[in-house]
Amino acid sequence: MIIYPKLVVLDVDGVLTDGTKQYVNGKPVSKSFSDKDFTAMKILKSKGSKVCFLTADAGNAALAKDRNIDCFVSRDAYNRINKKEAFQVVRKHYGLSANDVVWGVGDDVFDIEWLELCDKSFCPVDAAALVQSSVSVVLESYGGEGLVQEIVERFMLPITKQDIKLLVEIDSHEGWSHAAR
């Protein structure tokens, strides 16, 4: 029996991207994402799971908003990263109990503490060695190369034709396809 998570929490840089940022005048201007991951997020939603981002980069909030995904920024007022504390905010935001299944995906040492609080935790194959030794599953995918798709295919199959119909419905009703607006 497959137990679907109530919530999947995703770090962004190094998980949904390869971690590369291009800067102009000291400000990030470019990151690359795989559409496979956004489709996989729709599949998660079709199975009843919620999806959110937990990131240290406030700049990721705009992408999350465009994709109708909740985004929690883990930097405090002093610009310190505290993802464990931010993860507790996430749990509270979604009203999760200790019995609710939560999966987390991260790649950096800043992710270890909150990943250890998840029922199942994942990292890309190119994550820091300390992260790899701290998670439930080291994936075969690299960050930014369909990592969420791998999670769905390995741990949530089967995906049915009915799921595909739900994906189309989610896409049209929840604003995921923002380019057509």
N, C-alpha and C positions, 0 to 999 in steps of 0.2 A: 504494500500500500504506500502510495506517495503522500507525504505530508507536505502540503504547500505552506510556505512561510506566510505569516500575516503581513510581514514587512521585510523588504530587502533594502538595506542601506548601502549606498555606493559612494566611495571616495571618487573624486573626479580625475584629478591630474595623476597620471600613472596607472589608472584603472580604465577609464573611458578614453583617455588619451595616452600617447606614449611618454608623456611627461615633458615633452619639448614645448617650450614657449618661445615665440619670436617677439622681440621688443623693438619699439621705436620710441625714442626720447624717454627711455626708462619705463614705458608702459607696455604691458603685453597686448599684442594686437592679433595674434594668430595661434590657434590650437587646432589639431585635427581629431575628429571623432569618427567612429565607424557607424554607419547607419544600421548595421547588423545589431548593434547594441540597443538602439532605440526601438527596433522591431521586437527584440527580445523583451524589452521593458513592457511593450504592449501585450506580449504573451503573458508575462507575469501578472499584469492587470487583468487579463481575461480569465486567469485562474483565481482571481480574488485577492491577489497580493497587492499591497501598496508598495510604491517605490519612492525613495527620496535620496537626495544627495547630502553628504556630510563632507564639507570641504573647508580648507583653510583659506582658499582664494575667493574673496567676495565677488570677484569678477565672474564667477561661474553662476551667480544668481540670475543673470539675464538669460543665459541659455536655459536654465531650469524653468524660468517663467515662460519663455517661448514654447517650451515643451510640456507645460502644465505639470511640472514636477516640483514638489516641495524641496527647498534647499535650505540647509542649516549651515551657517558659517561658524567655524570653531575658534575664531580669533576673539580674544576678549578685548576690553577697552584699552588694554596696554599692549595690544598687538601680539600677545602670546597665544600659542596654539594649545588648546585643551580639548581634544576630541572626545576624551572620556566623559567630561562634563557635558559637552554638547550632545553626546549620545544619550545621556540621561534626559536632556531636554527633548530629544526626538521621541524617546519612549513615552514621556509624559504627554507630548503633543498628540500622539496617536492613541493615548489611553491604554497602553499595553500592560498586561498583567505579567507576572512571572511565568505563567503557563503559555503565553503567546509565543509562537515560533518566529524568531528573527534571524535572518541571514545577513552577514556583512561582508563587504569586499573592500580590501585596502592593499596598499603596496609599500607603505613607508613606515618607519619606526614610530611616527606619530599616530599610526593606526593600531598598533599592537594592543594597547590597553582597552580600547572599545571593542576590538574584534574578539578579545577574550570573553566579553560579556554576551556574545552572540551564540545562538544554538549551533549554528554552522558558520564557519568563516572561510573565506577564500582569498587567494592572492594570485596575481599573474606570475608566470614562470620567471619573469625578470625582476621580481620584487627583491628587496633587500633580504639577505640571508637570514637575518634575525626574524623578519616577518615570516618567511617561509617556514621556519621552525616553530612558529607560534600559531599557525592557522590549522584548521581541520583539513583543508584541501589546497594543494598547490596546483593550479590549473596549467594546462598545456599552452594556453594563449598568452601572448605578450600584451601588455597594457596598450589599449587603443586598437586592438586587432580582433574585436568580436568576443571579448571575454564574457560579457553577460550572455551572449548567444551560447557560448560553451556551457555555462551553468544551466541554462534552460534545457539544452539538448541532453546533457549528462544526468541531470537530477530531476527533471520535471516532465519527461516524456511520458506518455505519448501526447503529441499535439494533433488534434483532430481537425476535420474540415469545419466543424462547429466553432472551434477556436478561431479559425481564420475569419469566419463571419463576425465573431465578436471583435476581432482586431479592427476590421473595417468600421464597425460601429464605434469603437473607442476612438479611432482616428478621426472620424467625422464629428463626433459629439464633444470630444474633450479638447479640441484645438491642437492636436499633435501636428497636424499638417498646416503649419502656420504660413508656408510659402504661398498657399492658394488664396490667402485673405486679401 
